[in-house]
Amino acid sequence: MGSWGTGPFDSDSAADLVDVVGAADSDGAVALVREALDRVAGGRGRHYGGEAVAAAALVAATCLG
């Protein structure tokens, strides 16, 4: 059973992305975040919106320090 909520990390796919990004080295993490955003921005991943929101939240968190 999946989890869903209103926060950027409140879905299974978002949590999975965070786990994978957290386990990657810095270059790999950047690539994973970019792929998550590109997949949705390019219109190829309408089912990956939760991952894109989580990726954007990770970027925002690093910008805000």
C-alpha positions as CSV (number, residue, x, y, z in Angstrom):
1,M,0.0,0.0,0.0
2,G,1.4,3.3,-1.0
3,S,1.7,6.5,1.0
4,W,0.4,9.8,-0.1
5,G,0.3,13.2,1.5
6,T,0.5,16.9,0.7
7,G,4.2,17.4,1.4
8,P,6.9,17.2,-1.3
9,F,8.2,13.9,0.3
10,D,4.9,12.3,1.2
11,S,4.7,9.7,-1.5
12,D,6.5,6.4,-2.0
13,S,8.1,7.5,-5.2
14,A,9.4,10.8,-3.6
15,A,10.7,8.9,-0.6
16,D,12.4,6.4,-3.0
17,L,14.1,9.2,-4.9
18,V,15.3,10.8,-1.6
19,D,16.8,7.4,-0.5
20,V,18.6,6.9,-3.9
21,V,19.9,10.5,-4.0
22,G,21.1,10.2,-0.4
23,A,23.0,7.1,-1.1
24,A,24.7,8.6,-4.2
25,D,27.9,10.6,-4.4
26,S,27.5,14.3,-5.2
27,D,27.8,13.8,-9.0
28,G,25.4,11.0,-8.9
29,A,22.9,12.9,-6.8
30,V,23.0,15.9,-9.2
31,A,22.4,13.5,-12.1
32,L,19.5,11.8,-10.4
33,V,17.8,15.1,-9.5
34,R,18.3,16.4,-13.0
35,E,16.8,13.2,-14.5
36,A,13.8,13.5,-12.3
37,L,13.2,17.1,-13.4
38,D,14.0,16.5,-17.0
39,R,11.7,13.5,-17.3
40,V,8.6,15.6,-16.3
41,A,9.7,18.8,-18.0
42,G,10.2,16.9,-21.3
43,G,6.7,15.5,-21.1
44,R,8.0,11.9,-20.9
45,G,7.0,11.2,-17.3
46,R,3.5,12.3,-16.3
47,H,3.5,9.6,-13.7
48,Y,6.7,10.9,-12.1
49,G,5.3,14.2,-10.8
50,G,5.9,13.2,-7.2
51,E,9.6,12.6,-7.9
52,A,9.9,15.9,-9.7
53,V,8.4,17.8,-6.8
54,A,10.7,16.0,-4.4
55,A,13.7,16.8,-6.6
56,A,12.7,20.5,-6.8
57,A,12.3,20.5,-3.0
58,L,15.8,19.1,-2.6
59,V,17.2,21.8,-4.9
60,A,15.3,24.5,-2.9
61,A,16.6,23.2,0.4
62,T,20.2,23.4,-0.8
63,C,19.7,26.9,-2.1
64,L,18.2,28.1,1.1
65,G,20.9,26.5,3.2
